[in-house]
């Protein structure tokens, strides 16, 4: 049986980023467990999908590339592109892991995590049983699509199952969900000459709301939408799909209700596309967390489970109140916070973490966070 100070579950942006910080601490015996290969979730993106946050090589001016997960690195520099594809970004993560010589074990599936009496964890994995004093859950979300939001959802095709948008048949498509993934799908389908209808419970395209890109379409996406030919994309705002059924002619009928209680039926000849997001891998260990009213997990100020000491969360599932850390440049701000908490309990020198604080990767005071855009 292998014993570690810390096991990081997930070899994506959060897992590799956390591994870099623990590596720099120098005195932590850790490993990273990845079910597929490094960057697997990014490798599953549709071919046309791009990062919506731009990458810039601005490190020399004290501003870390928005998509970097380790200091002294830049996807823009490594990849030579501003909006990397999923395959591009996986290449960057693999390059960082190789450069830092991170102890990544690929092809290892975590089957169960169990809290031991006293302190520590036992992990049942496809590579055998492992024990660790701490666990950092950094598994991704892209591999856990939401498929059961309403009756008949099984007739739709989740956007994460599509490798290339040219695979979609027909000259018209209905998309359920109008946030980033739905808008991205609509843009690429419109480029292929298809008429696209988007059904979205919000009207986020029609008015300026929050300045937080976690709840508002990104400028990159808005720019691309503005370049789509008029009439190619139709938005049905304020409508929620309640069920889908097959029709006698082999098509699909969607029953929607708007915010005022009005009913609407939408018919399409081809399977609708679900752009309804992901469940998140935390569902696997949800019994080890308390839940907040929104269904997310409750975390301490160190991103540690309030129910299970020693279990930390890193990545897009992290939230504190109204603060959502679902973009890379957001959740990387908590890498140093988790590392400091672990190092303090192991009595490890944390001097090296000052460079993470200087680079905006150790945000410990959340009272300064919030919307501050006035114009």
Phi, psi and omega in degrees: 000132179274139179242137180225159169286322183211137172245127174260124180261112180119128180248041175259208183299315181290316182293315179292321178298314177296322179299322179298320180292314179296325177298319180290332176296327170084337187244016181251121177275107185224167173217158176244124180256124181234126183295321180253248173234167181303127180079024184304317182298320179292327179292343180269356178300149169305147185307324186274347185291143180230158172298134181275340174272135183281145175260131177226141176274084185243013184303323183296342181255017176080015180237111183292138175313132185302334182255008179283144177246004178213143178294155182066021176228159178206117175303325179299318180289314183294317189260340180069032180215152183275323180236087185296150170282172177299318179295320177301311186292326174298321177299319179297314180298319179293324178293319178296315180299320179291317181297318181277353182054050182287144180278074182266132173250111180267160181072021181247118181261128176274119185266322183205143173239126183233132177283130179274156175294136181092275181205146174101177186223152171243127181248122174269115184233169177291347178257011179112181182274135178233151175237145182208146178289322180231152173231131172249114181273108182233025180289149186281181182246338189297339183271004183232067183292149175280117186239000187230038184288337182198162179301136179087002180299337180293344177281344182268165180246117180292140185299335181287347179271000185260123183274322176219140184290342177291349178288340185284125184277161173089175182249007175216148183217143173249130180244133178257111183113124186243021176276204191304312183293322178293317178295319180298316178299315181298319181298313183290323178292322177296323177298332178276004177090009182272150170275129186239133172246126178250127176255120185222136182289343178251171176245042191295342179279338193265343182213153178277124180244247183289152173272359180275116181294353175288340181233000181233145177301141181289154175303325178301316180289319178298320177300316182291323177296323180293341180268353178285138181300139180305135177091348180287327181238127175246129179256129172255090183281156176068022179242140178237131179281128181256330175196161175232140174222156176282147177256165183297332181272011177089004179269200184223137179243126181251126176263123182238157174227134180270176187294344179263005178092000179286148181260150177210140177248134178238128180248141178217149182277346185235159181304130175296160179254127177273122173237055189255012174088199189226156180280328184091142184287348180295345177300334180293328183236029185298337179291350181263009181227151164278153183252145174270171183301335180275359179093359176277180182266144176275130182234153174284179178293352176255013182063036179252145177303134177285346182257329186233094180301139180096351179256115183249158177237133176228135178125195188290351178278352182285132173210150176224107184062237179270000182271120180252129181252050190264006171248156182302314183293347175270304187289340176292340178295346182257357179304310183294329180295313178295315181299320180296319180297317179292315181298322181297321181284340178263000182058045179260139179298130183251016181305322183297339183287348179299325179293331176288322175297317181297329183265011178074028180242024178211063182277104183257340181253102183275356180292340180272358185267150179146172182290135181220019180274123181257334181204000000 
